[in-house]
Amino acid sequence: MLAPQADRVMALGEWEERWQEDRITFHQPHVHKMLESNIDKVLSGRTGVRFFFPLCGKALDMKWVADMGHSVVGVEISEKGIKQFFEDNNMTYSEEPVPAIPGAKVFKSSERNISLYQCDLFNFSSSIEGQFGAIWDRGSLVAINPRDREKYADLIISLMAKDCRYLLDTLLYNPELYGGPPFVVPDEQVASLFGNSCDLEQLQSLDAMNALDALTALTNRQQRWGLDYLTETVHLITPKIT
């Protein structure tokens, strides 16, 4: 199933170009419905949770989570995307270099507990910000190059605190019809990437082409991609208790 996309490679520069040219149809102008409907399962009664947002873009989800009193750390390659997040939400922010990651910067909100790192995700590690109690992966695993998925899973697992609850959003469609990104991530691969060290639970799966509450952006894009089906699935991944 993955063969048509197995060798597809997106350079970091291509993502930056998309931001510079405002080709950011992956950005949603509202809080993601899959996060809204599953937030109680992610929080599991906890307050003051540290959330990690890989490849965060300028997702409104970050402000939504921070407004609840949680802290947010995001990583994004595009400085423009990060600055737009703060500007769109009328937040003042500071900017400083990250000594541990050459060339990286961190942008911190003055009003909320939000820190966004502008760097290659694979240069980020738990030595920078410790581990997290929650991770929201809305468009990260599906965006990275398929050949990097094992490296990605290792990074995510290393960032998970013992009580971490990792919400992962994946897509299924016919990869013969569209080359990605976002890329196809079958349930079996989620299990092979995370199943050894984590427990997996499928929370939701929906027909994203026909559901009334589906992602408008995805529905519009599937028409452009020429897809015949598009399934969106949300998984809850938690470290196994040892």
C-alpha atoms as one frame of an Amber mdcrd trajectory, in Angstrom:
protein
   0.000   0.000   0.000   2.842   2.380   0.812   4.951   1.545  -2.227   3.969
   4.564  -4.369   5.053   6.934  -1.573   7.902   4.999   0.022  10.653   7.057
  -1.583   8.878  10.411  -1.694  11.072  13.117  -0.178  10.105  16.662   0.778
  13.078  18.863   1.602  12.729  21.289   4.505  13.191  24.107   2.003  10.014
  23.024   0.201   8.012  23.488   3.410   9.529  26.918   3.913   8.614  27.813
   0.321   5.005  26.833   0.983   4.888  29.249   3.904   6.560  32.044   1.956
   4.096  31.583  -0.905   1.113  31.109   1.448   0.484  27.621   0.069  -0.636
  26.457   3.493  -3.889  24.630   2.840  -2.826  22.318   5.687  -3.521  25.185
   8.113  -7.019  25.243   9.582  -8.714  28.487  10.633 -10.334  26.780  13.627
  -9.485  24.349  16.423  -9.259  20.816  15.061 -12.456  18.873  15.713 -10.557
  15.674  16.492  -8.706  17.479  19.276 -11.876  19.120  20.603 -13.809  15.867
  20.744 -10.995  13.893  22.379  -9.436  16.473  24.700 -10.911  14.843  27.832
  -9.207  11.561  26.935  -5.920  13.388  26.432  -6.155  15.298  29.711  -7.505
  12.349  31.684  -8.408  14.643  34.586  -5.008  16.331  34.710  -4.397  20.074
  35.003  -1.343  22.066  33.971  -0.287  19.505  31.366   2.784  20.157  29.196
   1.744  19.733  25.537   4.096  19.112  22.621   3.063  20.094  19.091   5.418
  18.627  16.443   5.440  20.556  13.133   3.017  22.967  14.743   2.667  25.601
  12.018   0.431  28.339  13.346  -2.275  25.985  14.625  -4.989  27.672  16.689
  -5.023  24.461  18.732  -1.984  25.756  20.639  -3.743  28.873  21.926  -6.861
  26.829  22.717  -4.817  24.444  24.890  -2.853  27.275  26.519  -6.077  29.141
  27.327  -7.107  26.110  29.402  -4.047  26.639  31.585  -1.710  24.100  29.983
   1.752  24.876  28.643   2.707  24.449  25.000   5.970  23.684  23.232   5.959
  23.505  19.449   8.543  22.886  16.738   8.207  24.367  13.263  10.735  24.900
  10.452   9.086  28.109   9.202   9.879  31.282  11.107   7.094  32.971   9.151
   4.577  30.410  10.443   5.660  30.949  14.036   5.519  34.721  13.822   2.106
  34.550  12.170   0.819  32.448  15.066   1.688  35.147  17.584   0.570  38.003
  15.349  -2.747  36.357  14.377  -3.525  35.866  18.076  -2.386  39.359  19.110
   0.342  38.009  21.372   3.616  39.731  22.060   6.642  37.471  22.020  10.366
  37.344  22.603  12.914  35.737  20.308  16.215  34.204  21.333  18.788  31.734
  19.982  18.902  28.127  21.182  22.547  27.404  22.041  22.046  23.624  21.949
  20.756  23.715  18.340  22.963  25.737  15.960  20.875  28.179  13.939  17.689
  27.529  15.909  15.547  30.163  17.618  12.845  29.959  20.242   9.889  32.340
  20.268   8.119  32.742  23.611   4.744  34.304  24.275   4.587  37.053  26.890
   0.915  36.316  27.753   0.717  32.518  27.599   3.017  29.627  28.433   3.884
  28.956  24.785   7.394  28.345  23.404   7.834  27.663  19.689  11.157  26.409
  18.359  12.164  27.262  14.815  14.362  24.339  13.781  14.475  20.944  12.110
  12.293  18.649  14.231  15.008  15.992  14.205  17.400  18.416  15.920  14.976
  18.766  18.835  15.291  16.447  21.852  14.243  15.942  25.460  17.475  17.667
  26.525  15.969  20.943  25.240  12.566  20.945  26.987  12.317  17.684  28.914
   9.403  15.290  28.416   5.713  15.968  27.901   2.424  14.861  29.397   0.548
  15.226  26.090   1.349  15.334  22.375  -1.032  16.418  19.618   0.131  15.149
  16.234  -2.355  16.542  13.767  -0.195  16.835  10.659   3.298  15.754  11.630
   3.673  11.999  11.125   1.673  12.319   7.895   3.975  15.129   6.707   7.446
  13.750   7.336   9.102  11.686   4.626   7.938   8.045   4.858  11.530   6.786
   5.108  12.001   8.840   8.308   9.091   7.345  10.247  11.114   5.043  12.500
  13.445   7.899  13.412  10.366  10.050  14.045   8.724   7.438  16.287  11.935
   7.092  18.302  11.997  10.866  18.824   8.345  11.041  19.890   8.740   8.114
  22.306  11.796   9.810  23.837   9.690  12.940  24.455   6.883  11.056  26.232
   6.702  11.281  30.032   5.450   8.162  31.820   1.927   9.613  31.965   2.010
  10.993  28.407  -1.109  10.719  26.270  -0.240  11.059  22.585  -3.096  11.869
  20.198  -2.166  10.937  16.629  -4.186  11.830  13.522  -3.565   9.691  10.414
  -4.963   9.514   6.891  -5.777   6.676   4.516  -6.382   7.101   0.787  -5.228
   5.532  -2.465  -1.564   6.578  -2.828  -1.678   5.666  -6.523  -3.876   8.736
  -7.014  -1.867  11.266  -4.991   1.792  11.289  -4.026   1.515  13.320  -0.807
   2.102  15.044   1.491   0.145  14.420   3.617   1.149  10.786   3.254  -0.803
   7.601   3.901  -0.147   6.039   7.330  -1.925   2.666   7.727  -3.005   1.465
  11.158  -0.582  -1.459  10.855   2.319   0.940  10.586   1.171   2.898  13.635
   1.242  -0.438  15.493   4.711  -1.352  14.204   6.137   2.088  15.045   4.739
   2.431  18.557   3.356  -0.946  19.621   6.491  -2.315  21.274   6.705   0.400
  23.909   3.177   1.820  23.936  -0.460   0.814  24.228  -2.604   1.857  21.263
  -6.299   2.700  21.177  -8.225   3.798  18.119 -10.572   6.563  19.272 -12.247
   7.654  16.070 -12.294   6.901  12.362 -14.347   8.852   9.876 -14.991   9.227
   6.179 -13.399  12.627   5.745 -14.840  13.038   2.259 -18.462  12.716   3.218
 -18.792  13.470   6.934 -20.695  16.685   7.579 -18.232  17.699  10.273 -15.179
  16.664   8.254 -12.254  18.941   7.637 -13.341  21.447   5.029  -9.789  21.922
   3.872  -9.286  18.180   3.447 -12.539  17.809   1.566 -11.595  20.600  -0.809
  -8.149  19.158  -1.298  -9.345  15.635  -1.986 -11.186  17.023  -4.997  -7.953
  18.553  -6.228  -6.016  15.374  -5.472  -8.599  13.263  -7.326  -9.090  10.814
  -4.459 -11.867   8.233  -4.385 -11.848   7.882  -0.581 -10.239   9.571   2.394
 -10.351   8.147   5.918  -9.126  10.069   8.953  -8.278   8.120  12.095  -7.317
   9.285  15.580  -5.224   7.071  17.836  -4.462   7.436  21.549  -0.941   6.190
  22.311   0.293   5.784  25.889   3.554   4.355  27.295   3.243   0.788  28.561
   3.423   0.570  32.333   6.596  -1.247  33.261
